[in-house]
Amino acid sequence: MRIFRNRSRSGFLSRLRRDRAGNTLAIMAAAMIPLIGFAGSAVDMARLYVVKVRLQQACDAGVLAGRKAMTDTQMSTPVDDAASKQASAFFYNNFRPGWYQNRNISFTTSKASVNTTPGVANAMGGVAQTTVPMALMGFFGIGAQTLTVNCQAIFDVGDADVMFVLDVTGSMTCYPYDSTTCNNGTEKPATTSNGTTTYSKIESLRQSVLLFDKTMRTSADPSTHIRYGFVPYASSVNVGRLIPSQYMQGSWTYQSRHLSPLTGTGGVLAGDYASGDTKAVSLTGVPKAMCVDQRYPSSGFSKTGPDWSTSYPQAMKYYNTSWSSSSGGTCSGREQPLRPYWRFEPVQWDVSSYLTTLTGGTVADPTRFDGSTSAWSGCIEELNTSTASSFDVNNLPDDLNPDSIPSLSTNKWRPMWPDVEWWRGANRTYVDVADESINENTVNYRAGTTLANNAYAACVPKAQRLAVMTAQQVNDYVYDSSFKAFGGTYHDTGMIWGVRLLAPKGVFAADTAAWPGRPAPSRNIVFMTDGTMSPNGQIYGQYGVEDMDNRTGSASNDSRDYATHTARFRIECDAAKKRGISIFVVALGTSITSDLTYCASPGQAFQASSTDALKSAFQTIAQRLAMLRISQ
């Protein structure tokens, strides 16, 4: 019997085992389906990720722009149209339809309240959505995917110090569109025409400050610290209530007047009186040796009546006599009453008692004999002042250095004392006291009713040191009865004290210190004016009377006076920026001059020609002080 082997089967299996090319093909064919799934999922997941990232970025951009434009911060109302349109514009500029084949795009916004007063919206929320089809996973029955992202932008204020340096000169009584010559001293009333109400510039300023404060408060969270300070300015600043008493000088020299001495050179002048003032006299019993020209009594006056011209019970008399041998010898001649003269010149007066009147009381006016008294309103004369026409911000004189702390007894701040300040017109040196009623109307800076209507010696509303203020306190400050417009424009006067009160060093450094455990606050000046610099050498203000005191080196030279004060203004703006202070400048009813642009921080100069425009500028500044950030 022959046994046959199945060589064909054995050979086939062996050959199949040895044919690896066939194995690889089979395996690849079997693995193709899961490989397509893995690759497809990776590709499509990457596409979804990229689209979602861009969607989130667009959402963030939209709410940032929308929150910045949002003006209505009441939670009970929908997002205002302007903010909604701005948000949508920024969203769709950053996320285009069709990108990676996306479709069905939607973007909605809403108000949000984050750590703020209940009912107040300080944030804008957004929801963005789109649909993305699958590139490869569609082979496995997986449909288009919907992507949704949420975003939120918040306006939040970090700790901030804001110093308002505000022009309160006479032209602020006018309407914004009035000419710069409008200055009648009386604030113009609100007037309505065609549904639009026009306010005076100073009323527009009051409303703008209140809107600024409201904007800051709605942007702040409970942990935020905001401090305000105010420096109203004209030719003076009223900072007397702010300066510690040790930095006020006890005596100061004013352009004033005093009684001429009764004896010696430059004393009483005889012979200037009408003939009726003299009379013939016969001095019986006077020996020849005593019959000489003489004064009697030898010194002093005693006045009891209301007027020097009518009452001289013990007034000095001058005798111009001669001896006659006839009739046994007589001494005869003419008698002339000698009345005191005022001598007009710089006079040093003790101001120690005058300084105390800031808290009440009065002192006698040493330049008068009619019982007049004086009380200090709080305006000051500056430290010893440099007469230079240019300055180095790294080496400033004391009067321009915000960090300067007075130490010399002869170089401290001095009170303005208009009552004792007398103008010497036409080189006047002497005035007979009997002529006071005539001369007072032309040669002096008087107090009382005269000063109240005299812009040449204006004392502006009192300044306010940096402090946390309630909304009511801000309102009370700008609507105080003393917050009025008066005087001439000296930008340097306002800026010097605005920087001084805000500087992190100097007399007021403690006011600007950081809150415990907090970073240093941002320091900001909001400088508002309605005109250009207008110094006048005859004005009595922070620099005395420049035509007589010459403290800035510009006496009787108007062009140099303007240039000098402009240089002082510019260098003080430089000093502020050097100390990290941001300056926002607003010009109301006037153009933005090169000096104002120079002073402002980059991009922070505004021009306004109406109440609404001024309010908008102040609101914009407040919004820029807030920190706009993504919170979600």
SEKEVO-638314 format. One record per residue (C-alpha): z, y, x. Coordinates in steps of 0.02 Angstrom, whole numbers, plus 32768, in hexadecimal, padded with zeros to 4 digits. Layout:
N
[lumdo [Z,Y,X]]
...
This chain:
632
[lumdo [8000,8000,8000]]
[lumdo [7FCD,80AD,8044]]
[lumdo [803C,813C,8027]]
[lumdo [7FE5,81E6,8010]]
[lumdo [803E,8288,803C]]
[lumdo [8023,8328,7FD3]]
[lumdo [7FE4,838B,8064]]
[lumdo [7F94,840D,7FF6]]
[lumdo [803B,8442,7FA5]]
[lumdo [8097,8442,8047]]
[lumdo [8010,84A2,809B]]
[lumdo [8009,8526,8014]]
[lumdo [80C4,854A,8014]]
[lumdo [80C5,854E,80CF]]
[lumdo [8034,85C2,80D2]]
[lumdo [8083,862F,804D]]
[lumdo [8124,8635,80B0]]
[lumdo [80C4,8668,8148]]
[lumdo [8059,86EC,80EB]]
[lumdo [80CD,8784,80FA]]
[lumdo [8047,87FE,80C7]]
[lumdo [8049,87B6,801B]]
[lumdo [8109,87C3,8013]]
[lumdo [8108,887C,803F]]
[lumdo [8088,88A4,7FBD]]
[lumdo [80EB,884C,7F37]]
[lumdo [818D,889E,7F69]]
[lumdo [813D,894C,7F6D]]
[lumdo [80F1,8931,7EC4]]
[lumdo [8199,88FC,7E7F]]
[lumdo [81F5,898E,7ED2]]
[lumdo [817A,8A15,7E9F]]
[lumdo [81C9,8A38,7DF7]]
[lumdo [827B,8A5B,7E36]]
[lumdo [8235,8ABF,7EC8]]
[lumdo [81D9,8B2F,7E50]]
[lumdo [827C,8B45,7DF0]]
[lumdo [82DE,8B74,7E8D]]
[lumdo [825B,8BEE,7ECC]]
[lumdo [8240,8C38,7E21]]
[lumdo [82F8,8C55,7E05]]
[lumdo [8309,8CAA,7EAF]]
[lumdo [8273,8D1B,7E91]]
[lumdo [82A4,8D49,7DE2]]
[lumdo [835C,8D63,7E0D]]
[lumdo [8327,8DD8,7E98]]
[lumdo [82B7,8E37,7E20]]
[lumdo [8344,8E46,7DA3]]
[lumdo [83BD,8E82,7E2A]]
[lumdo [8346,8F08,7E6A]]
[lumdo [8321,8F47,7DBA]]
[lumdo [83DA,8F4A,7D8C]]
[lumdo [8408,8FAC,7E29]]
[lumdo [8382,902D,7E03]]
[lumdo [83B8,9032,7D4D]]
[lumdo [846B,9055,7D84]]
[lumdo [8433,90DE,7DFB]]
[lumdo [83CD,9131,7D72]]
[lumdo [845E,9125,7CF9]]
[lumdo [84D3,9176,7D78]]
[lumdo [8456,9201,7D9A]]
[lumdo [8443,9220,7CE0]]
[lumdo [84FB,9233,7CB8]]
[lumdo [851A,929C,7D54]]
[lumdo [8494,9317,7D1E]]
[lumdo [84CA,9310,7C6A]]
[lumdo [8583,932E,7C90]]
[lumdo [8556,93C3,7CFC]]
[lumdo [84F1,940E,7C6D]]
[lumdo [8570,93E4,7BE5]]
[lumdo [85C3,947F,7B9C]]
[lumdo [8615,943C,7AFF]]
[lumdo [86AF,93DD,7B36]]
[lumdo [86F5,93B1,7A8A]]
[lumdo [8703,92F6,7A70]]
[lumdo [86E6,930C,79B5]]
[lumdo [8631,9345,79CC]]
[lumdo [8599,92EA,7A12]]
[lumdo [854D,930F,7ABA]]
[lumdo [84F6,93B8,7AB0]]
[lumdo [8438,93B6,7AB3]]
[lumdo [8425,940D,7B5B]]
[lumdo [8496,938E,7BB2]]
[lumdo [8443,92FB,7B5C]]
[lumdo [8394,9335,7B8C]]
[lumdo [83CA,9354,7C3F]]
[lumdo [8417,92A7,7C4C]]
[lumdo [837A,9254,7C05]]
[lumdo [8309,92B5,7C78]]
[lumdo [8367,927C,7D13]]
[lumdo [8372,91C8,7CD4]]
[lumdo [82B7,91B6,7CB3]]
[lumdo [8289,920D,7D54]]
[lumdo [82E8,9184,7DAF]]
[lumdo [82B5,90EF,7D45]]
[lumdo [81FF,90DD,7D11]]
[lumdo [81BB,9065,7C8A]]
[lumdo [8151,8FD7,7CCE]]
[lumdo [81AA,8FC8,7D73]]
[lumdo [81B6,8F0B,7D90]]
[lumdo [8168,8EFF,7CE3]]
[lumdo [8207,8F42,7C90]]
[lumdo [81F9,8F7B,7BDB]]
[lumdo [8263,8FB2,7B46]]
[lumdo [82C6,9033,7BAA]]
[lumdo [8355,908F,7B54]]
[lumdo [83D6,910D,7B92]]
[lumdo [8462,9156,7B28]]
[lumdo [84EF,91CE,7B54]]
[lumdo [8599,91F5,7B0B]]
[lumdo [8632,925D,7B32]]
[lumdo [86CC,9216,7B85]]
[lumdo [877D,9250,7BA8]]
[lumdo [87C8,9218,7C4C]]
[lumdo [887C,9247,7C78]]
[lumdo [886F,92EF,7C23]]
[lumdo [88AF,934B,7B8B]]
[lumdo [889A,92E3,7AEC]]
[lumdo [8800,9318,7A8D]]
[lumdo [87AF,9366,7B27]]
[lumdo [8716,9312,7B75]]
[lumdo [870C,9322,7C31]]
[lumdo [8691,9293,7C4B]]
[lumdo [85EB,9251,7C0E]]
[lumdo [85CA,9198,7BF6]]
[lumdo [8522,9142,7BF1]]
[lumdo [84D7,9099,7BC5]]
[lumdo [842C,9067,7C0A]]
[lumdo [83C9,8FCE,7BD8]]
[lumdo [8320,8F7E,7BFF]]
[lumdo [82C7,8ED6,7BED]]
[lumdo [8279,8E7A,7C82]]
[lumdo [8202,8DE4,7C6A]]
[lumdo [8211,8D4B,7CDA]]
[lumdo [818C,8D33,7D60]]
[lumdo [81A2,8C78,7D81]]
[lumdo [8232,8C3C,7D15]]
[lumdo [81C4,8C50,7C7D]]
[lumdo [8179,8BA7,7CAC]]
[lumdo [8222,8B5D,7C7D]]
[lumdo [822C,8BB5,7BD6]]
[lumdo [82A0,8C41,7C10]]
[lumdo [8274,8CE4,7BB6]]
[lumdo [8281,8D9B,7BE9]]
[lumdo [832E,8DD7,7C1A]]
[lumdo [8386,8E75,7BD7]]
[lumdo [83E5,8EDA,7C58]]
[lumdo [8471,8F52,7C25]]
[lumdo [84D7,8FC8,7C93]]
[lumdo [8562,9046,7C6E]]
[lumdo [8581,90E8,7CCA]]
[lumdo [85F7,917C,7CBF]]
[lumdo [8601,9225,7D18]]
[lumdo [869C,9292,7D1A]]
[lumdo [86B8,9347,7D47]]
[lumdo [875E,9348,7DA1]]
[lumdo [87B0,93D9,7DFE]]
[lumdo [880B,93B9,7EA0]]
[lumdo [8899,942E,7ECD]]
[lumdo [884E,94DC,7ED2]]
[lumdo [8885,958E,7EF8]]
[lumdo [881B,9616,7EA8]]
[lumdo [882E,96CF,7ED2]]
[lumdo [87D5,9746,7E5C]]
[lumdo [87A4,97E6,7EB7]]
[lumdo [876D,9857,7E28]]
[lumdo [8719,9900,7E28]]
[lumdo [8777,996E,7DAA]]
[lumdo [8725,9A13,7DD8]]
[lumdo [86F7,9A98,7D58]]
[lumdo [8649,9A55,7D31]]
[lumdo [8696,99B6,7CED]]
[lumdo [86C0,9A18,7C4E]]
[lumdo [8605,9A19,7C25]]
[lumdo [858F,999A,7BD8]]
[lumdo [8534,9926,7C51]]
[lumdo [848F,997E,7C34]]
[lumdo [84D5,9A2F,7C4B]]
[lumdo [84A2,9A94,7CE3]]
[lumdo [8519,9A99,7D76]]
[lumdo [8542,9B4E,7D4E]]
[lumdo [859E,9B1B,7CAF]]
[lumdo [8654,9B3A,7CD8]]
[lumdo [86B1,9B97,7C53]]
[lumdo [8757,9B40,7C73]]
[lumdo [875D,9AF6,7BC3]]
[lumdo [872C,9A41,7BA4]]
[lumdo [8699,9A34,7B2D]]
[lumdo [86BB,99D3,7A8D]]
[lumdo [8662,9934,7A5B]]
[lumdo [85C4,9954,79F7]]
[lumdo [855A,98DB,7991]]
[lumdo [849F,98E9,7974]]
[lumdo [842B,9865,792A]]
[lumdo [84B6,97E5,7933]]
[lumdo [84D7,9802,79EC]]
[lumdo [857A,9850,7A25]]
[lumdo [857D,98B9,7AC3]]
[lumdo [8620,98D3,7B21]]
[lumdo [8654,9947,7BAD]]
[lumdo [8648,98FF,7C5B]]
[lumdo [8704,98EF,7C6D]]
[lumdo [8711,9896,7BC4]]
[lumdo [8684,9823,7BFC]]
[lumdo [86E9,9802,7C99]]
[lumdo [8785,97D6,7C35]]
[lumdo [8724,9759,7BCB]]
[lumdo [86D1,970D,7C64]]
[lumdo [8777,96F0,7CBC]]
[lumdo [87BA,9697,7C21]]
[lumdo [871F,9628,7C17]]
[lumdo [872F,95FF,7CD0]]
[lumdo [87E3,95CA,7CB3]]
[lumdo [87B5,9560,7C1C]]
[lumdo [872B,9509,7C7E]]
[lumdo [87A2,94E2,7D0D]]
[lumdo [8827,949E,7C99]]
[lumdo [87B0,942B,7C3A]]
[lumdo [8772,93E6,7CE0]]
[lumdo [881F,93C2,7D27]]
[lumdo [8887,9325,7D16]]
[lumdo [8945,932A,7D04]]
[lumdo [8961,931A,7DC0]]
[lumdo [88F3,93B0,7DED]]
[lumdo [8942,9451,7E2D]]
[lumdo [88E7,94F5,7E10]]
[lumdo [892A,959D,7E4A]]
[lumdo [88E5,9648,7E1F]]
[lumdo [88F9,96F1,7E70]]
[lumdo [88B1,979C,7E41]]
[lumdo [8882,9834,7EA8]]
[lumdo [883C,98C1,7E3C]]
[lumdo [87F5,9946,7EB0]]
[lumdo [87AB,99F4,7EB7]]
[lumdo [87D7,9A6A,7F47]]
[lumdo [8884,9A1B,7F46]]
[lumdo [88DB,9977,7F21]]
[lumdo [8980,9966,7EC5]]
[lumdo [89DC,98E6,7F30]]
[lumdo [8A84,993D,7F42]]
[lumdo [8AD9,98BC,7ED4]]
[lumdo [8A97,982F,7F42]]
[lumdo [8AC2,986B,7FF2]]
[lumdo [8B6E,9835,8030]]
[lumdo [8BDA,98D0,804D]]
[lumdo [8BEB,98AF,8108]]
[lumdo [8B32,98D1,811C]]
[lumdo [8B3A,997F,80CF]]
[lumdo [8B51,9A17,813F]]
[lumdo [8BE8,9A8A,8122]]
[lumdo [8B91,9B2E,8148]]
[lumdo [8ADD,9B67,814E]]
[lumdo [8A76,9C01,8171]]
[lumdo [8A14,9C45,80DD]]
[lumdo [8998,9CD3,80CE]]
[lumdo [8A1B,9D3C,8078]]
[lumdo [8A74,9DE3,8075]]
[lumdo [8B20,9E29,809E]]
[lumdo [8B75,9ED3,80A0]]
[lumdo [8B49,9F3C,8135]]
[lumdo [8BDB,9F63,81A8]]
[lumdo [8C2D,A00C,818B]]
[lumdo [8C33,A039,8241]]
[lumdo [8BC8,A01A,82DA]]
[lumdo [8B0D,A00A,82F2]]
[lumdo [8AAF,9FE0,8253]]
[lumdo [8B41,A015,81E6]]
[lumdo [8B46,A085,814F]]
[lumdo [8AB4,A0FC,8145]]
[lumdo [8ADA,A1AE,8114]]
[lumdo [8A63,A233,80D3]]
[lumdo [89FD,A1C3,8060]]
[lumdo [8A4B,A204,7FC1]]
[lumdo [8A14,A28B,7F47]]
[lumdo [8A5D,A339,7F5D]]
[lumdo [8AD2,A31C,7ECF]]
[lumdo [8B29,A296,7F35]]
[lumdo [8B6E,A319,7FAC]]
[lumdo [8BDE,A3AE,7F8F]]
[lumdo [8C24,A43F,7FF2]]
[lumdo [8CD9,A42D,8027]]
[lumdo [8D5A,A499,807B]]
[lumdo [8DDE,A434,80D2]]
[lumdo [8E74,A4A5,80CD]]
[lumdo [8EF7,A48A,8152]]
[lumdo [8E87,A423,81C4]]
[lumdo [8E9F,A45F,8277]]
[lumdo [8E08,A488,82E1]]
[lumdo [8E22,A3EF,834C]]
[lumdo [8E10,A37D,82B3]]
[lumdo [8D7B,A3D8,8267]]
[lumdo [8CF9,A359,829C]]
[lumdo [8C7B,A2EB,8243]]
[lumdo [8CD8,A251,8207]]
[lumdo [8CE6,A1C4,8189]]
[lumdo [8D7C,A1B1,8119]]
[lumdo [8DCF,A13B,8100]]
[lumdo [8DA8,A0E6,81A5]]
[lumdo [8D73,A03F,8157]]
[lumdo [8D67,9FDD,80B8]]
[lumdo [8D33,9FF5,8005]]
[lumdo [8D90,9FD6,7F65]]
[lumdo [8D27,9FBC,7ECB]]
[lumdo [8D72,9FB1,7E1D]]
[lumdo [8CE4,9FE1,7DAA]]
[lumdo [8C4F,9F7A,7D6D]]
[lumdo [8BCE,9FD2,7DD8]]
[lumdo [8BD3,A018,7E87]]
[lumdo [8B70,A0B0,7E4E]]
[lumdo [8BF5,A0E9,7DD2]]
[lumdo [8C9D,A0B8,7E1A]]
[lumdo [8CD8,A0E1,7ECA]]
[lumdo [8D92,A109,7EBB]]
[lumdo [8DAC,A0EC,7F74]]
[lumdo [8CFA,A0F3,7FB3]]
[lumdo [8CE3,A12C,8064]]
[lumdo [8CAD,A1E0,8078]]
[lumdo [8C53,A235,8105]]
[lumdo [8C7E,A2E5,8135]]
[lumdo [8C00,A352,8191]]
[lumdo [8C70,A3E4,81C2]]
[lumdo [8C7B,A47B,8232]]
[lumdo [8D05,A4F6,8264]]
[lumdo [8D00,A5AD,8236]]
[lumdo [8D75,A62D,8287]]
[lumdo [8D68,A6A3,81F4]]
[lumdo [8DFA,A6B5,817D]]
[lumdo [8E6F,A66C,81FD]]
[lumdo [8E03,A5D5,821A]]
[lumdo [8DBE,A559,819B]]
[lumdo [8D70,A4AC,81A4]]
[lumdo [8CDF,A4A0,812B]]
[lumdo [8C42,A43E,810F]]
[lumdo [8BFD,A3B9,8099]]
[lumdo [8C46,A318,8056]]
[lumdo [8BD6,A282,8037]]
[lumdo [8C0E,A1DE,7FE6]]
[lumdo [8BDC,A147,804D]]
[lumdo [8BAC,A0AE,7FEC]]
[lumdo [8B91,A001,8037]]
[lumdo [8AE2,9FC0,805A]]
[lumdo [8AA7,9F0D,804F]]
[lumdo [8A5D,9ECF,80F0]]
[lumdo [89D5,9E4C,80D5]]
[lumdo [89CC,9DCA,8161]]
[lumdo [89FB,9D15,8187]]
[lumdo [8AB3,9CFC,815D]]
[lumdo [8B1F,9C63,817D]]
[lumdo [8B85,9C36,80E4]]
[lumdo [8C0F,9BB6,80D1]]
[lumdo [8BCD,9B35,8054]]
[lumdo [8C61,9ABC,8054]]
[lumdo [8CA2,9AFD,7FAD]]
[lumdo [8BF4,9B10,7F66]]
[lumdo [8BD1,9A56,7F85]]
[lumdo [8C62,9A24,7F15]]
[lumdo [8C16,9A7D,7E80]]
[lumdo [8B9B,99ED,7E6B]]
[lumdo [8C25,9993,7E0B]]
[lumdo [8C5E,9A2E,7DAD]]
[lumdo [8C9B,9AE0,7DC5]]
[lumdo [8C4E,9B79,7E17]]
[lumdo [8C68,9BE8,7EAE]]
[lumdo [8C55,9CA4,7EBE]]
[lumdo [8BA9,9CE1,7EF4]]
[lumdo [8BCC,9D35,7F9D]]
[lumdo [8B31,9DA2,7F8E]]
[lumdo [8B68,9DFD,7EF1]]
[lumdo [8BF8,9E67,7EAD]]
[lumdo [8BD9,9E53,7DF3]]
[lumdo [8C41,9DB5,7DDE]]
[lumdo [8BAC,9D3E,7DEB]]
[lumdo [8BD4,9C88,7E13]]
[lumdo [8B6F,9BF5,7E56]]
[lumdo [8B66,9B3A,7E38]]
[lumdo [8B00,9ABE,7E9F]]
[lumdo [8A76,9A65,7E3D]]
[lumdo [8A5F,99DE,7EC1]]
[lumdo [89BE,9A12,7F1A]]
[lumdo [89C6,9A15,7FD8]]
[lumdo [897D,9A61,8075]]
[lumdo [893E,99E3,80F5]]
[lumdo [8985,99B2,819E]]
[lumdo [894E,9A18,8235]]
[lumdo [8892,9A18,8220]]
[lumdo [880B,99FF,82A3]]
[lumdo [8787,9A87,82AF]]
[lumdo [8706,9A0F,82F6]]
[lumdo [865C,99FE,82A4]]
[lumdo [8645,9946,82CF]]
[lumdo [86BC,98B4,82E1]]
[lumdo [86D1,9807,832E]]
[lumdo [870A,9785,82AF]]
[lumdo [8766,972A,833A]]
[lumdo [87C8,97C5,836E]]
[lumdo [87EE,982C,82D3]]
[lumdo [8860,98C6,82CF]]
[lumdo [88FF,98B7,8269]]
[lumdo [88BA,990E,81D0]]
[lumdo [882A,9890,81C5]]
[lumdo [8884,97F5,8202]]
[lumdo [88BE,978C,816C]]
[lumdo [8939,9730,81DC]]
[lumdo [8990,97CE,821B]]
[lumdo [8A4C,97D9,81FA]]
[lumdo [8A8E,988B,8217]]
[lumdo [8B18,9894,8298]]
[lumdo [8B1A,9948,82D8]]
[lumdo [8B80,99C4,8272]]
[lumdo [8AF1,9A3F,8285]]
[lumdo [8A68,99CA,824B]]
[lumdo [8A94,9988,819F]]
[lumdo [8A4C,99A9,80F4]]
[lumdo [8A76,9A50,80A5]]
[lumdo [8A80,9A86,7FEF]]
[lumdo [89FA,9AF8,7FAB]]
[lumdo [8A54,9B97,7F74]]
[lumdo [89D5,9C05,7F18]]
[lumdo [8A5C,9C82,7EE4]]
[lumdo [8A78,9CBB,7F97]]
[lumdo [89C2,9CB0,7FCA]]
[lumdo [8973,9D5F,7FCC]]
[lumdo [88BF,9D89,7FF1]]
[lumdo [88A2,9E18,806C]]
[lumdo [8801,9E5F,8026]]
[lumdo [87A7,9EEA,8084]]
[lumdo [881A,9ED5,811B]]
[lumdo [88AE,9F10,80B4]]
[lumdo [894E,9F13,8119]]
[lumdo [89C8,9F80,80B7]]
[lumdo [89E2,9F9A,7FFD]]
[lumdo [8A62,A00F,7FB3]]
[lumdo [8AD5,9FAD,7F40]]
[lumdo [8ABE,A035,7EBE]]
[lumdo [8A07,A001,7EB1]]
[lumdo [8A29,9F47,7E8D]]
[lumdo [89EC,9F52,7DDA]]
[lumdo [8942,9F87,7E1A]]
[lumdo [8930,9F1B,7EB3]]
[lumdo [896D,9E76,7E6B]]
[lumdo [88CE,9E63,7E06]]
[lumdo [885F,9E65,7E9F]]
[lumdo [88BB,9E2B,7F39]]
[lumdo [8925,9D92,7F11]]
[lumdo [892C,9CDF,7ED6]]
[lumdo [89AE,9CEB,7E4E]]
[lumdo [8A10,9C64,7DF3]]
[lumdo [8A2F,9C55,7D3A]]
[lumdo [89A8,9C89,7CBF]]
[lumdo [893A,9CD4,7D46]]
[lumdo [8935,9C36,7DAF]]
[lumdo [8914,9BCA,7D16]]
[lumdo [886C,9C21,7D07]]
[lumdo [8849,9C36,7DBF]]
[lumdo [87DB,9BAE,7E0A]]
[lumdo [87F8,9BFC,7EB5]]
[lumdo [88A5,9BAD,7EB9]]
[lumdo [888F,9B11,7E4E]]
[lumdo [8912,9A88,7E4F]]
[lumdo [88C7,99E8,7E06]]
[lumdo [891A,995D,7D9F]]
[lumdo [899C,98F7,7DFC]]
[lumdo [8963,9860,7E62]]
[lumdo [89A1,97AE,7E49]]
[lumdo [89D2,9736,7ED4]]
[lumdo [8993,9683,7ECE]]
[lumdo [89F3,9623,7E4B]]
[lumdo [89E1,959A,7DC9]]
[lumdo [89BC,95F8,7D27]]
[lumdo [89B1,95BD,7C74]]
[lumdo [891A,95EA,7C0C]]
[lumdo [8987,9667,7BAF]]
[lumdo [89BF,96B8,7C52]]
[lumdo [890A,96CD,7C89]]
[lumdo [88E3,971B,7BE0]]
[lumdo [897A,978F,7BEB]]
[lumdo [8948,97C8,7C99]]
[lumdo [8896,97FE,7C71]]
[lumdo [88C9,9849,7BC9]]
[lumdo [8961,98A6,7C0B]]
[lumdo [895F,995D,7BD9]]
[lumdo [8954,998F,7C91]]
[lumdo [88B5,9929,7CAF]]
[lumdo [8840,99BE,7CA5]]
[lumdo [87AA,99FF,7D04]]
[lumdo [87C0,9A99,7D72]]
[lumdo [8790,9ADA,7E1E]]
[lumdo [8707,9AC3,7EA1]]
[lumdo [86BD,9A27,7EF2]]
[lumdo [8702,99E8,7F99]]
[lumdo [86CE,9932,7FAD]]
[lumdo [872B,9922,8052]]
[lumdo [87D0,9953,8000]]
[lumdo [87C4,98C4,7F83]]
[lumdo [8783,9841,7FFE]]
[lumdo [8808,9868,8082]]
[lumdo [8893,9843,8007]]
[lumdo [883A,97B2,7FB3]]
[lumdo [882C,9758,805A]]
[lumdo [88DC,978B,808F]]
[lumdo [892A,9740,7FF3]]
[lumdo [88C5,969F,8004]]
[lumdo [88C9,9682,80C0]]
[lumdo [8927,95E5,80FC]]
[lumdo [8983,9651,817C]]
[lumdo [89D4,96FB,8175]]
[lumdo [8A54,974E,8104]]
[lumdo [8A20,96EA,806A]]
[lumdo [8A00,9641,80BD]]
[lumdo [8A86,95E8,8055]]
[lumdo [8A23,960F,7FB7]]
[lumdo [898E,95AA,7FF4]]
[lumdo [89E9,9511,8038]]
[lumdo [89B0,9464,8000]]
[lumdo [8A14,940D,7F79]]
[lumdo [8A88,9384,7FBB]]
[lumdo [8A26,92E6,7FE0]]
[lumdo [8981,933A,7FB6]]
[lumdo [88F0,9375,8023]]
[lumdo [88DA,9430,803E]]
[lumdo [8892,9486,7FA4]]
[lumdo [87E4,94CF,7FA3]]
[lumdo [87F0,958B,7FBC]]
[lumdo [8779,95FA,7F5B]]
[lumdo [8759,96B2,7F3A]]
[lumdo [86FD,96EB,7E9E]]
[lumdo [86C3,979B,7EC8]]
[lumdo [867E,9801,7E37]]
[lumdo [8636,98B1,7E43]]
[lumdo [85C7,9923,7DDC]]
[lumdo [858D,9996,7E67]]
[lumdo [8571,99BC,7F1E]]
[lumdo [85ED,9A03,7F99]]
[lumdo [8614,9ABB,7F73]]
[lumdo [8697,9B00,7FEA]]
[lumdo [86C5,9BB8,7FE2]]
[lumdo [871E,9C16,806D]]
[lumdo [8787,9C7A,7FF2]]
[lumdo [87CB,9BE3,7F93]]
[lumdo [8882,9BB7,7FB1]]
[lumdo [8890,9AFA,7FBB]]
[lumdo [88B3,9A68,802E]]
[lumdo [887B,9ACB,80C8]]
[lumdo [88D2,9B6F,809B]]
[lumdo [885B,9C02,8089]]
[lumdo [87D1,9BD8,8103]]
[lumdo [8793,9C89,811D]]
[lumdo [8842,9CB9,8157]]
[lumdo [8890,9C17,8195]]
[lumdo [87EF,9BD3,81E4]]
[lumdo [8837,9B24,81E7]]
[lumdo [878D,9ACF,81E8]]
[lumdo [873D,9B4E,825E]]
[lumdo [86C9,9B90,81D6]]
[lumdo [8712,9C3A,81AA]]
[lumdo [8695,9CB2,815A]]
[lumdo [8602,9C3C,817E]]
[lumdo [85C7,9BE8,80DF]]
[lumdo [8545,9B76,812F]]
[lumdo [85BD,9B39,81B3]]
[lumdo [8644,9B23,812E]]
[lumdo [85D1,9AAF,80CA]]
[lumdo [859E,9A4D,8166]]
[lumdo [8652,9A3B,81A0]]
[lumdo [8693,99F7,80FB]]
[lumdo [85FD,9983,80EC]]
[lumdo [8621,993E,819A]]
[lumdo [86D7,9922,8166]]
[lumdo [869F,98C7,80C8]]
[lumdo [8626,9856,8126]]
[lumdo [86A1,9827,81AE]]
[lumdo [8726,97FD,812D]]
[lumdo [86AA,9788,80D8]]
[lumdo [868F,9737,8183]]
[lumdo [874C,9728,8199]]
[lumdo [8758,96CE,80F2]]
[lumdo [86D0,9650,811D]]
[lumdo [871D,9631,81C7]]
[lumdo [87BB,95FA,816B]]
[lumdo [875E,9580,80FA]]
[lumdo [875B,95F3,8063]]
[lumdo [86C4,95E7,7FF0]]
[lumdo [8687,968C,7FA9]]
[lumdo [862E,969B,7F01]]
[lumdo [85E3,9747,7EE1]]
[lumdo [85B1,9788,7E36]]
[lumdo [8557,982E,7E1B]]
[lumdo [8562,9872,7D69]]
[lumdo [84E1,98F0,7D2F]]
[lumdo [84A5,990C,7DE0]]
[lumdo [8439,98B3,7E5F]]
[lumdo [8474,9839,7EE2]]
[lumdo [8470,98A3,7F7F]]
[lumdo [8459,985E,802E]]
[lumdo [8511,9880,804F]]
[lumdo [8546,9819,7FB7]]
[lumdo [84D1,978C,7FE7]]
[lumdo [8515,9791,8098]]
[lumdo [85C6,9782,8057]]
[lumdo [85A6,96F1,7FE0]]
[lumdo [85AB,963D,8019]]
[lumdo [84FC,95EF,801E]]
[lumdo [84B1,95E6,7F70]]
[lumdo [854A,9633,7F1E]]
[lumdo [850C,96E1,7EED]]
[lumdo [84EE,9706,7E34]]
[lumdo [84A4,9799,7DD5]]
[lumdo [84D1,97BF,7D20]]
[lumdo [848F,9845,7CAC]]
[lumdo [84F2,981D,7C0F]]
[lumdo [8597,97DA,7BD1]]
[lumdo [854C,972E,7BB2]]
[lumdo [84FB,972A,7C5E]]
[lumdo [85A0,9758,7CB0]]
[lumdo [85FD,96D1,7C50]]
[lumdo [8577,9653,7C80]]
[lumdo [8589,9681,7D38]]
[lumdo [8646,966C,7D33]]
[lumdo [8636,95C6,7CD8]]
[lumdo [85B7,9588,7D57]]
[lumdo [862C,95B6,7DE5]]
[lumdo [86BA,9557,7D92]]
[lumdo [864A,94BF,7D7C]]
[lumdo [8618,94C7,7E33]]
[lumdo [86CF,94C8,7E64]]
[lumdo [86E6,9428,7E02]]
[lumdo [86C0,9382,7E56]]
[lumdo [8633,9328,7DFD]]
[lumdo [863F,926D,7E20]]
[lumdo [8616,91C1,7DDD]]
[lumdo [86B3,9176,7D91]]
[lumdo [8669,90D2,7D4E]]
